[in-house]
Amino acid sequence: MKKECNFRYVQKEPSTDGSFDICHIYVFFIRFIDSRTQKRCRLKYVARAEKIDDVFAIKFYASRDRKSQYNKYSLAHGQLDASSVYKIFNICLNIMKIIMDQYPQISFIFKASEAYDPHTRREEDEYENQRFRIYRSFLSKKIGTHTFTHYHFPDNSIYLLVRRSETENDDIKKDRLMHTVMKRFGLA
């Protein structure tokens, strides 16, 4: 039987709008029991690792949402159970390991999108949203402090993993990376 957490590299693409330098794209499938219907399901996900100077932003979304009228990163489906969400996060960690092999001094950033439920038309606030709290809990437990210094920014729901360096102070590097990311995404 095939392992359900496999992922595959699809392609590398350059930015067409300047929002990132280069992007590595991966796809994977998640098997789960739909929490609403109790039926077995399989959902294809796309993970994007977008390089912005010295940091990679890790993003993922359900492939079926790629052309949604809503922000594909923000949609809340209420279908996945906690173990399925953790499978997605673990795949993202494995993608990070591959990227670290290619870019040894790279840092990582996770911007937790505000959830939007199209059924109830409810949108979450940006400040310390639910996804951010989940990322913070998961990443602080799964990634140690030997290789990365952990920073979190609740105002924008951002979790930053700064790759430790012998040539640059972690706090200075954090400020430099955050300035670049905030400027690029207009989050000031």
VOGU-3710 file (C-alpha; in Angstrom, 3 decimals, decimal comma):
1> mkkecnfryv> 0,000/0,000/0,000  1,277/3,463/-0,888  2,075/5,840/1,917  -0,555/8,609/1,973  1,861/11,394/2,939  3,984/11,202/-0,207  4,500/14,399/-2,111  6,124/15,146/-5,408  7,955/18,063/-6,879  6,099/19,624/-9,786
11> qkepstdgsf> 8,081/22,605/-10,988  10,054/25,719/-10,294  8,553/28,959/-11,518  9,762/32,552/-11,587  7,590/35,382/-10,330  5,570/37,270/-12,907  4,507/40,067/-10,544  7,584/40,501/-8,331  5,926/39,143/-5,181  8,654/36,473/-4,864
21> dichiyvffi> 11,951/35,595/-6,517  11,350/31,922/-7,345  8,766/29,347/-6,315  9,077/25,588/-5,875  5,747/23,780/-6,242  4,844/20,396/-4,746  1,626/18,357/-4,745  0,324/15,711/-2,361  -2,876/13,954/-1,361  -4,494/13,740/2,046
31> rfidsrtqkr> -6,843/10,882/2,903  -9,387/11,650/5,610  -12,888/11,002/6,883  -15,086/13,998/6,077  -16,212/15,375/9,429  -19,584/16,405/7,973  -20,541/13,342/5,914  -18,364/10,682/7,621  -17,297/9,437/4,159  -13,747/8,556/3,148
41> crlkyvarae> -12,201/11,287/1,030  -8,994/12,125/-0,729  -8,036/15,728/-1,331  -5,187/17,013/-3,475  -3,078/19,800/-1,978  -0,568/22,165/-3,524  2,368/23,438/-1,478  4,271/26,500/-2,639  7,682/27,460/-1,318  8,154/31,066/-2,435
51> kiddvfaikf> 11,664/32,500/-2,039  11,848/36,146/-1,035  15,505/37,155/-0,673  16,801/35,007/2,247  13,479/33,525/3,365  11,025/30,988/1,973  7,315/31,500/2,567  5,607/28,116/2,859  2,024/28,160/1,579  -0,493/25,416/0,869
61> yasrdrksqy> -4,073/25,093/-0,353  -6,542/22,494/-1,558  -6,151/22,166/-5,314  -9,913/22,371/-5,841  -9,789/25,940/-4,468  -7,175/27,229/-6,908  -9,739/29,188/-8,964  -12,086/30,066/-6,131  -13,554/33,552/-6,023  -12,262/33,671/-2,450
71> nkyslahgql> -8,640/33,614/-1,295  -7,592/29,987/-1,848  -5,356/30,127/1,251  -8,162/31,359/3,522  -10,997/28,961/2,800  -12,243/26,984/5,783  -13,971/23,757/4,863  -14,567/22,152/8,218  -13,919/18,748/6,657  -10,465/17,856/7,917
81> dassvykifn> -9,849/16,464/11,365  -6,804/17,460/13,420  -4,732/14,446/12,347  -5,191/15,376/8,667  -4,110/18,940/9,359  -0,989/17,613/11,109  -0,260/15,400/8,087  -0,279/18,533/5,923  2,083/20,287/8,349  4,431/17,291/8,414
91> iclnimkiim> 4,587/17,298/4,628  5,492/20,993/4,771  8,308/20,123/7,205  9,616/17,528/4,748  9,499/20,126/1,969  11,456/22,483/4,228  14,158/19,814/4,633  14,515/19,533/0,852  14,751/23,305/0,514  17,362/23,461/3,288
101> dqypqisfif> 19,510/21,021/1,297  19,358/23,359/-1,713  19,611/26,627/0,251  21,644/25,917/3,430  21,312/29,398/4,999  17,619/29,971/4,236  15,013/30,983/6,812  11,272/30,225/6,703  8,120/32,209/7,250  4,513/31,143/7,714
111> kaseaydpht> 1,766/33,747/7,323  -1,468/32,364/8,732  -4,312/33,449/6,498  -7,504/34,635/8,083  -10,045/31,854/7,665  -13,106/32,581/5,564  -16,128/30,292/5,617  -18,143/30,812/2,419  -21,176/29,022/3,930  -21,539/31,351/6,911
121> rreedeyenq> -19,729/34,281/5,240  -17,688/34,663/8,395  -14,150/36,031/8,171  -11,571/35,801/10,909  -9,495/38,741/12,146  -5,818/38,908/11,244  -4,613/39,313/14,845  -3,425/35,991/16,287  -5,892/33,983/14,254  -6,619/30,284/14,762
131> rfriyrsfls> -4,237/29,090/12,058  -1,455/31,176/13,585  -2,054/29,607/16,996  -1,907/26,147/15,406  1,299/26,987/13,479  2,904/28,406/16,625  2,056/25,316/18,654  3,091/22,849/15,957  6,328/24,554/14,870  7,536/25,247/18,400
141> kkigthtfth> 7,153/21,531/19,215  8,488/20,082/15,946  11,411/22,390/15,178  14,132/22,817/17,733  16,214/25,879/18,505  19,601/24,499/17,470  19,213/25,425/13,781  16,518/28,100/13,978  15,536/30,958/16,246  11,754/31,174/16,539
151> yhfpdnsiyl> 9,908/34,501/16,302  6,203/35,110/16,201  4,278/38,239/15,314  0,658/37,954/16,502  -0,399/41,302/14,986  0,050/39,860/11,484  -0,218/36,160/12,414  3,312/35,496/11,182  5,680/32,778/12,431  9,326/33,231/11,437
161> lvrrsetend> 12,092/30,650/11,680  15,432/32,474/11,390  18,305/30,237/10,368  21,088/30,693/12,900  24,201/32,248/11,434  27,734/32,839/12,645  28,015/36,001/10,574  24,785/37,802/11,515  23,024/38,346/14,836  19,638/36,540/14,905
171> dikkdrlmht> 17,704/39,645/15,991  19,283/41,776/13,272  18,568/39,052/10,710  14,964/38,810/11,972  14,481/42,569/11,553  15,999/42,496/8,061  13,875/39,544/6,924  10,665/40,960/8,403  11,312/44,356/6,787  11,710/42,661/3,401
181> vmkrfgla> 8,600/40,509/3,810  6,430/43,304/5,219  7,474/45,636/2,409  6,937/43,009/-0,289  3,439/42,165/0,957  2,408/45,632/2,094  1,824/44,529/5,689  3,510/47,544/7,319
//
